[in-house]
Amino acid sequence: MKRYFYIIPLVILLGSCKKFLDTDPQLQVDQAEAITNAGSASSAVNGMFNVLASSSYYGSNFPALSYLSAGDINWTGSQSDRSEITKHLTSATNGYVSSAWTAIYKTISSANYIISAVPKVTDPLFTATARNQYLGEAYFVRALAYFDLARGWGGVQLILSPTTTPADNTGIPRSTLADTYAQVLKDLDAAETLVPATVSRNRVTQKTIWALKARFYLYQRQWALAEQYATQVINDTQNYALVKPYSAFFANNAVATTESIFELAYTVSNTNGHSNWWLPPVLGGRREWAPSDALVALLNNPAVGGNRNALIGQTAAPGNLWYGKLYYRTPVGTDPAYVIRIAEIYLIRSEVRAQQDNITGALADLNAVRDRAGITPATATTPNDILLALENERKVEFPFEADRWFNLVRTDRAQTVLSLPDKHLYLFPIPYNETLVDENLAGANRNPGY
C-alpha cells in the first residue's frame, strides 16, 4: 500500500464545540513537532475526526460504495466510476474505490500517530482524563476503519505504527479476514477501558463502543455477545431512543438527537458532500444519485415505508423527479453523517434473537422500529421469516446510509437479491495503483476476479 506520511492538522478550537473544523494547509506541521502538549494533542484528535469525516470516507464516498452497490440507488450522471458500481462492473481503477481505500488508511495513520505519541506527552496541563479520552478515541477510530476495510475488501494489511519515513511499514502482507477482525476487537477492547461512560453523539464514549461491538459480533455470528452489547445500549432509554416520527432525527436541522449513537458533525468549512449528489438542481444539487422507482414505491407505500417517505421528495412538473432528502441543509454541506443509529441496534438485537429462537423478543425489537415508522407490527412466526422481514426493513430504514449492501453480503444474500453473476463481487477490488507499488497487494494477493 502507499505509505501515508502523517501530518497533524492544526484546527481552531471553539470552547466545548464538538464540530471539527477544516484544516488550513498553512497551519500543518511536521509530525515530529506536532503532539508536544495538551493543545496539540487535542488538535491531532480533531484532525483524525476530520479525516474520518472527509468526502472520501464518511462524508461521501464510502457510504456511496454501499448504497450504489445495493441496487436501490440509480446513478443519473455520466461519470463511469459511479456507473460501474451501480452495474456491479467495478474495476480496480475505479476512483471511488481508490479514494475510499486511501481515506480509510489515512484515518488509520492519524490514529496510529496519536496512539504512539500521546502517552509520551509530559505537559502538566494534560490531564489523565483527556489523555485517556484521546487514546480511546484513536483506538475506536482505528477499529472502525479496519472494520470498514474488512467488510469492504476482506483481510487487509494491518498497519499499527506510525509511518514517518519511506522505510516504515514496508513488506507487510495482507492479513486474513479473521486476523483483521481480531484487530478490530482488540482496539475496541482497548478503547473501552479509556473513554468515559458519559453520553456524546459526536465523540467516543463507552456506549459508542458497545454499539460498534454489537455490530461487530453480529458480523462474527456471535449472537449472544451481539445481543449483550445491543441490550446495554438499548437499556439506556434516557439517552438513546427511537424518535417519532422517523424524520425527527434529521428534519428541521435536527442534530444529535437520541436517535444518534455516533454521528459526524460538519461546518461551512468542513462539509459533508452528500447533498450535492442527492438534491436536484432546483435545490442547488446535481441529483446524480437518485432513489430507484422500486425504492420510491416502497417508501411511499403506507404499509412498508410508513412515515419514512420523508426521506424522499419530488420536484414539480414537468420534471417530477424523485430525490433523496436526508441531506439538505443550509448552509450547504452541514448535514451530519450518521455512522450508528439506535434503529440499527434494535434491528441487530432482533436478528440475533431470531438466530437464538427467541421469536417474541425478535418481534418486539423489529416492531419497535416499525412502530416508529407508523406501520403495523410484523407477524412472522419463524426465525427465517423474521430474518427476511429484517432484510426488507433495513432496505427502507437505511437506504441512504452505509448499510444494505454490507448486510446483504454478510448474510450471503447479495447474489440472490441482486442477481450477481459471481460472489467475487462481494468484495471491492484492491485499487490498481496500490497493486503497482506494493507486491503484497499484487498478483495472487489481489481480490479474486479483478
Summary of the structure (lengths in Angstrom):
residues: 450
radius of gyration: 21.3
end to end distance: 16.9
largest distance: 66.0
contacts: 1534
relative contact order: 0.13
helix: 52%
strand: 6%
